[in-house]
Amino acid sequence: MKFPTKIPNRKTKCKSAKTSNSSNLNESLDILRLDPNSVMALLRELGRGYQALCSYNCREAINILTSLPPQHYNTGWVLTLIGRAYFELAEYTQAERLFSEVRRIESYRVEGMEIYSTTLWHLQKDVALSALSKDLTDMDKNCPEAWCVAGNCFSLQREHDIAIKFFQRAIQVDPGFAYAYTLLGHEFVLTEELDRALACFRNAIRVNNRHYNAWYGLGMIYYKQEKFNLAEIHFKKALSINPQSSVLLCHIGVVQHALKKSDAALETLNRAIGIDPKNPLCKFHRASILFANDKYKAALQELEELKQIVPKESLVYFLIGKVYKKLGQTHLALMNFSWAMDLDPKGANNQIKEAIDKRYLPEDEAAEVDDSQDSSVMTDADDTQLHTAESDDIL
């Protein structure tokens, strides 16, 4: 006899459904049973970390956010904040590590990717920057971050005209995105369109009065135009927003030296080096000011320390050569000029040639050449740091 197929037990089915509903209800009750004090403590720590970053107390922000529990630390929002903190400290390798982790766990995130792109710009990682640009523009063509990333990608390739178009597109997509104005301003500086750069930085400040990068950009342009008083005012305004920036202090020191306030300049540079003892730009400018004030032995000691930090920087060897010449040690001067020429034959060749040849000039003419070279060396060093200070990126 063939038995009929077994009819599903409705009672059992209902029971299992009831069990499932009961499980969900228990989970909901578990959430409700969370200690309100622990929730408030978590929110308080997140708020403290965010406030510290907004105040540019980057070390404090990193310490607070890295002490969060793993389930909260390993989120795109928290890792983006920590990455930005490292970016502001110019620790680009650490920043890149965190941003790449953000991309791994939240590949859909666009917030903060403009900072990631500038980090890659500083590290000269064109392949990674190109891949990031393609991913973001494919994902969302209506967000300004995607176009800023694309602009940085072409800026790294020195395709400045295309980069400008992409930054303008970012502004068109979101006219309230201050960072796009700043990047566009720096790009106009690179193409020597200073009036258009001024307009961009002013627009960035109009959108966000606390965007210190734009105040820095204005100061940089005034410095290029030799309007040193205006440059100092704008650099100090940027410093009032971001008081922990050694780069801003360094630029203030350079402007103070240009205004013949050498003692104040050295004091400012000492403050900058106190914040970041291994900042090569600060140490180079301090050595330059010591050299200009005829403190040759102190300048030489500074440059020897700097040589350990940036052993392949031609300007360091060039300035060491000038110091040795002033000390009457011509053979050491020629040796350092030769090393500088080997390291950067295209960029430093003319200055080095003039430095070697001027020993045949009358004393007055040689002094004039010295002054012009000091100015050109300072300008060249600043130009190499142009995009670094954006941090946009300070740089």
C-alpha positions as CSV (number, residue, x, y, z in Angstrom):
1,M,0.0,0.0,0.0
2,K,1.3,3.3,-1.0
3,F,1.3,5.9,1.7
4,P,0.3,9.5,0.8
5,T,3.0,12.1,0.7
6,K,3.6,13.6,4.1
7,I,1.7,16.9,4.6
8,P,4.0,19.5,6.1
9,N,3.2,20.1,9.7
10,R,1.7,23.5,9.8
11,K,2.1,23.6,13.6
12,T,5.8,23.0,13.3
13,K,6.1,25.7,10.6
14,C,4.3,28.2,12.7
15,K,6.5,27.3,15.6
16,S,9.7,27.9,13.6
17,A,8.4,31.2,12.4
18,K,7.5,32.1,15.9
19,T,11.0,31.1,17.0
20,S,12.6,33.3,14.3
21,N,10.4,36.3,15.3
22,S,11.4,35.7,18.9
23,S,15.1,35.7,18.0
24,N,14.8,39.0,16.2
25,L,12.8,40.4,19.1
26,N,15.6,39.3,21.5
27,E,18.2,41.1,19.4
28,S,16.2,44.2,19.4
29,L,15.8,44.0,23.2
30,D,19.6,43.4,23.5
31,I,20.2,46.7,21.6
32,L,17.7,48.5,23.8
33,R,19.4,47.0,26.9
34,L,22.7,48.7,25.9
35,D,24.0,50.9,28.7
36,P,23.2,54.5,27.8
37,N,26.3,55.7,29.6
38,S,28.5,53.5,27.3
39,V,26.8,54.9,24.2
40,M,27.3,58.4,25.4
41,A,30.9,57.7,26.3
42,L,31.5,56.4,22.7
43,L,29.8,59.5,21.1
44,R,31.8,61.7,23.4
45,E,35.1,60.2,22.3
46,L,34.1,60.4,18.6
47,G,33.2,64.1,19.2
48,R,36.5,64.8,21.0
49,G,38.5,63.3,18.1
50,Y,36.5,65.2,15.5
51,Q,36.9,68.5,17.4
52,A,40.6,67.9,17.8
53,L,41.0,67.4,14.1
54,C,38.9,70.5,13.2
55,S,41.2,72.5,15.6
56,Y,44.2,70.9,13.8
57,N,45.4,69.2,17.0
58,C,46.3,66.2,14.9
59,R,48.3,64.2,17.3
60,E,45.6,64.5,19.9
61,A,43.0,63.5,17.3
62,I,45.0,60.4,16.3
63,N,45.4,59.4,20.0
64,I,41.7,59.7,20.7
65,L,40.5,57.9,17.6
66,T,43.0,55.0,17.7
67,S,41.9,54.2,21.3
68,L,38.3,53.4,20.1
69,P,37.1,49.8,20.3
70,P,38.0,47.8,17.1
71,Q,34.4,47.6,15.8
72,H,34.2,51.4,15.8
73,Y,37.8,52.1,14.8
74,N,37.6,49.9,11.7
75,T,35.0,52.0,10.0
76,G,35.4,54.3,6.9
77,W,34.5,57.4,8.8
78,V,37.0,57.0,11.7
79,L,39.9,55.8,9.4
80,T,39.2,58.8,7.1
81,L,39.6,61.2,10.0
82,I,42.8,59.5,11.1
83,G,44.2,59.6,7.5
84,R,43.4,63.3,7.3
85,A,45.2,63.9,10.6
86,Y,48.3,62.2,9.2
87,F,47.9,64.2,6.0
88,E,47.9,67.5,7.9
89,L,51.1,66.3,9.7
90,A,52.7,65.7,6.3
91,E,53.1,62.0,7.2
92,Y,51.9,60.9,3.8
93,T,53.0,57.2,4.0
94,Q,50.8,56.7,7.1
95,A,48.0,58.7,5.5
96,E,48.1,56.5,2.4
97,R,48.0,53.3,4.4
98,L,44.8,54.4,6.2
99,F,43.1,55.7,3.1
100,S,43.8,52.5,1.2
101,E,42.2,50.6,4.1
102,V,39.2,52.8,3.8
103,R,39.0,51.9,0.1
104,R,39.2,48.2,1.0
105,I,36.4,48.2,3.5
106,E,34.2,50.9,2.0
107,S,34.9,51.0,-1.7
108,Y,31.8,53.2,-2.3
109,R,33.0,56.0,0.0
110,V,33.8,59.3,-1.8
111,E,34.1,61.6,1.3
112,G,37.8,62.3,2.0
113,M,39.0,60.8,-1.3
114,E,40.2,64.3,-2.5
115,I,42.6,64.2,0.5
116,Y,43.7,60.7,-0.5
117,S,44.4,61.9,-4.0
118,T,46.6,64.8,-2.8
119,T,48.4,62.3,-0.5
120,L,49.1,60.2,-3.6
121,W,50.2,63.4,-5.5
122,H,52.8,64.1,-2.8
123,L,54.0,60.5,-2.9
124,Q,54.2,60.7,-6.7
125,K,52.1,57.5,-7.0
126,D,50.7,58.1,-10.5
127,V,49.3,54.6,-11.1
128,A,47.4,54.4,-7.8
129,L,46.1,58.0,-8.4
130,S,45.0,57.1,-11.9
131,A,43.1,54.0,-10.7
132,L,41.4,56.0,-7.9
133,S,40.4,58.7,-10.4
134,K,38.8,56.1,-12.8
135,D,37.0,54.3,-9.9
136,L,35.4,57.5,-8.6
137,T,34.5,59.1,-11.9
138,D,32.9,55.8,-13.0
139,M,31.0,55.6,-9.6
140,D,29.6,59.2,-9.4
141,K,30.2,62.0,-11.9
142,N,28.1,64.4,-9.8
143,C,30.4,64.6,-6.7
144,P,33.2,67.2,-6.6
145,E,35.6,64.8,-4.9
146,A,35.8,62.6,-8.1
147,W,36.7,65.6,-10.3
148,C,39.3,66.8,-7.7
149,V,40.9,63.4,-7.8
150,A,40.9,63.5,-11.6
151,G,42.5,67.0,-11.5
152,N,45.2,65.9,-9.2
153,C,45.9,62.9,-11.5
154,F,46.6,65.2,-14.4
155,S,48.4,67.7,-12.3
156,L,50.9,65.0,-11.3
157,Q,51.4,64.4,-15.0
158,R,52.1,68.1,-15.5
159,E,49.0,68.4,-17.7
160,H,48.0,71.6,-16.1
161,D,45.4,72.8,-18.6
162,I,43.5,69.5,-18.3
163,A,43.8,69.6,-14.5
164,I,42.4,73.1,-14.4
165,K,39.3,71.9,-16.4
166,F,38.7,69.1,-14.0
167,F,39.0,71.4,-10.9
168,Q,36.6,73.8,-12.6
169,R,34.2,70.9,-13.2
170,A,34.3,70.1,-9.5
171,I,33.3,73.7,-8.7
172,Q,30.5,73.5,-11.3
173,V,29.2,70.3,-9.6
174,D,29.4,71.9,-6.1
175,P,30.0,75.6,-5.9
176,G,30.3,75.3,-2.1
177,F,33.3,72.9,-2.2
178,A,36.1,75.1,-0.9
179,Y,38.9,72.5,-1.5
180,A,38.3,72.6,-5.3
181,Y,38.8,76.4,-5.4
182,T,42.1,75.9,-3.5
183,L,43.4,73.2,-5.8
184,L,42.4,75.3,-8.8
185,G,44.2,78.3,-7.3
186,H,47.4,76.3,-6.9
187,E,47.2,75.1,-10.4
188,F,46.9,78.6,-11.7
189,V,50.0,79.5,-9.7
190,L,51.8,76.8,-11.5
191,T,50.8,78.3,-14.8
192,E,51.7,81.8,-13.6
193,E,48.2,83.1,-13.8
194,L,48.4,84.8,-10.5
195,D,45.3,87.1,-10.8
196,R,43.1,84.0,-11.5
197,A,44.7,82.2,-8.6
198,L,44.0,85.1,-6.3
199,A,40.3,85.0,-7.3
200,C,40.2,81.2,-6.6
201,F,41.7,81.6,-3.1
202,R,39.3,84.4,-2.3
203,N,36.4,82.3,-3.4
204,A,37.6,79.4,-1.1
205,I,37.7,81.8,1.8
206,R,34.2,83.1,0.9
207,V,32.9,79.5,1.1
208,N,34.8,78.6,4.2
209,N,36.5,81.3,6.2
210,R,38.5,78.7,8.2
211,H,40.0,77.1,5.1
212,Y,43.6,77.9,6.1
213,N,45.0,76.5,2.8
214,A,43.4,79.4,0.9
215,W,44.9,82.0,3.3
216,Y,48.3,80.4,2.7
217,G,47.7,80.5,-1.0
218,L,47.1,84.3,-0.9
219,G,50.2,84.8,1.2
220,M,52.2,82.7,-1.2
221,I,51.1,84.9,-4.2
222,Y,51.9,88.1,-2.3
223,Y,55.3,86.7,-1.5
224,K,55.9,86.0,-5.2
225,Q,54.9,89.6,-6.0
226,E,57.3,90.8,-3.3
227,K,54.4,92.3,-1.3
228,F,56.0,91.0,1.9
229,N,53.8,92.9,4.4
230,L,50.6,91.5,2.8
231,A,52.2,88.0,2.6
232,E,53.0,88.1,6.4
233,I,49.5,89.1,7.2
234,H,47.9,86.3,5.3
235,F,50.4,83.7,6.5
236,K,49.7,84.7,10.1
237,K,45.9,84.5,9.4
238,A,46.5,80.9,8.2
239,L,48.6,80.2,11.3
240,S,45.8,81.5,13.6
241,I,43.6,78.7,12.2
242,N,46.3,76.0,12.2
243,P,48.8,76.9,14.9
244,Q,50.6,73.6,14.7
245,S,51.8,73.9,11.1
246,S,55.6,74.0,10.9
247,V,55.2,74.8,7.1
248,L,53.3,78.0,7.8
249,L,55.8,79.1,10.5
250,C,58.5,78.5,8.0
251,H,57.0,80.7,5.4
252,I,56.4,83.4,8.0
253,G,60.1,83.2,8.9
254,V,61.1,83.6,5.3
255,V,58.9,86.7,4.9
256,Q,60.2,88.2,8.1
257,H,63.8,87.8,6.8
258,A,62.7,89.5,3.5
259,L,61.4,92.4,5.7
260,K,64.8,92.7,7.3
261,K,63.6,91.2,10.6
262,S,66.2,88.5,10.8
263,D,66.1,87.9,14.6
264,A,62.3,87.5,14.5
265,A,62.7,85.2,11.5
266,L,65.2,82.9,13.3
267,E,62.9,82.8,16.3
268,T,59.9,81.8,14.1
269,L,62.0,79.1,12.4
270,N,63.1,77.8,15.8
271,R,59.4,77.4,16.7
272,A,58.8,75.6,13.5
273,I,61.7,73.2,14.0
274,G,60.4,72.7,17.6
275,I,57.1,71.4,16.2
276,D,58.8,69.3,13.4
277,P,62.5,68.8,14.0
278,K,63.0,67.0,10.7
279,N,61.3,69.5,8.5
280,P,64.0,70.1,5.7
281,L,62.4,73.3,4.5
282,C,62.7,75.0,7.9
283,K,66.3,73.8,8.4
284,F,67.3,75.0,4.9
285,H,65.8,78.5,5.5
286,R,67.4,78.8,8.9
287,A,70.8,77.9,7.4
288,S,70.1,80.5,4.6
289,I,69.4,83.2,7.2
290,L,72.4,82.3,9.3
291,F,74.5,82.5,6.1
292,A,73.0,85.9,5.2
293,N,73.9,87.2,8.7
294,D,77.5,86.1,8.3
295,K,77.2,83.3,10.9
296,Y,79.0,80.8,8.6
297,K,79.9,78.1,11.2
298,A,76.4,77.9,12.5
299,A,75.0,77.8,9.0
300,L,77.5,75.0,8.1
301,Q,76.4,72.9,11.2
302,E,72.8,73.3,10.2
303,L,73.5,72.2,6.6
304,E,75.5,69.2,7.8
305,E,72.4,68.1,9.8
306,L,70.2,68.8,6.9
307,K,72.4,66.7,4.6
308,Q,71.6,63.7,6.8
309,I,67.8,64.3,6.3
310,V,67.8,65.0,2.5
311,P,71.1,63.5,1.2
312,K,70.2,64.0,-2.4
313,E,69.1,67.7,-2.4
314,S,71.3,69.7,-4.6
315,L,70.5,73.1,-3.1
316,V,71.9,71.9,0.3
317,Y,75.3,71.1,-1.4
318,F,75.2,74.4,-3.3
319,L,74.7,76.4,-0.1
320,I,77.4,74.4,1.7
321,G,79.7,75.3,-1.2
322,K,78.9,79.0,-0.7
323,V,79.6,78.7,3.1
324,Y,83.0,77.1,2.4
325,K,83.9,79.8,-0.1
326,K,83.1,82.5,2.5
327,L,85.3,80.6,5.0
328,G,88.1,80.6,2.4
329,Q,88.2,76.9,1.9
330,T,87.9,77.0,-1.9
331,H,88.7,73.3,-2.5
332,L,85.8,72.2,-0.3
333,A,83.6,74.8,-1.9
334,L,84.3,73.5,-5.4
335,M,83.8,69.9,-4.3
336,N,80.3,70.7,-3.0
337,F,79.4,72.8,-6.1
338,S,80.4,69.7,-8.2
339,W,78.2,67.4,-6.1
340,A,75.3,69.8,-6.5
341,M,75.8,69.9,-10.2
342,D,75.9,66.1,-10.4
343,L,72.7,65.8,-8.4
344,D,70.7,68.4,-10.4
345,P,72.6,69.4,-13.6
346,K,69.5,71.1,-15.1
347,G,68.1,72.9,-12.1
348,A,71.2,74.2,-10.5
349,N,73.8,74.4,-13.3
350,N,73.5,78.1,-14.0
351,Q,73.7,79.1,-10.3
352,I,76.7,76.9,-9.7
353,K,78.5,78.2,-12.8
354,E,77.9,81.7,-11.6
355,A,79.1,80.9,-8.1
356,I,82.3,79.4,-9.5
357,D,82.9,82.1,-12.0
358,K,82.2,85.0,-9.7
359,R,85.5,84.6,-7.8
360,Y,87.1,86.3,-10.9
361,L,84.7,89.3,-10.5
362,P,85.5,92.5,-8.6
363,E,84.4,92.3,-5.0
364,D,81.3,94.6,-5.4
365,E,80.0,92.7,-8.4
366,A,80.5,89.4,-6.6
367,A,78.5,90.7,-3.7
368,E,75.6,91.6,-6.1
369,V,75.7,88.1,-7.6
370,D,75.7,86.6,-4.1
371,D,72.5,88.5,-3.2
372,S,70.7,87.5,-6.4
373,Q,71.7,83.8,-5.8
374,D,70.4,83.9,-2.2
375,S,67.0,85.1,-3.5
376,S,66.9,82.5,-6.3
377,V,67.8,79.7,-4.0
378,M,65.1,80.7,-1.5
379,T,62.5,80.9,-4.3
380,D,63.5,77.5,-5.8
381,A,63.1,75.9,-2.4
382,D,59.7,77.5,-2.0
383,D,58.6,76.3,-5.4
384,T,59.4,72.7,-4.6
385,Q,57.1,73.0,-1.6
386,L,54.3,74.7,-3.5
387,H,51.8,71.8,-3.7
388,T,52.9,70.4,-0.4
389,A,51.3,73.2,1.5
390,E,47.9,72.4,0.1
391,S,47.0,69.8,2.5
392,D,45.8,70.8,0.9
393,D,48.3,70.1,0.4
394,I,50.3,71.9,3.6
395,L,49.8,71.5,1.5
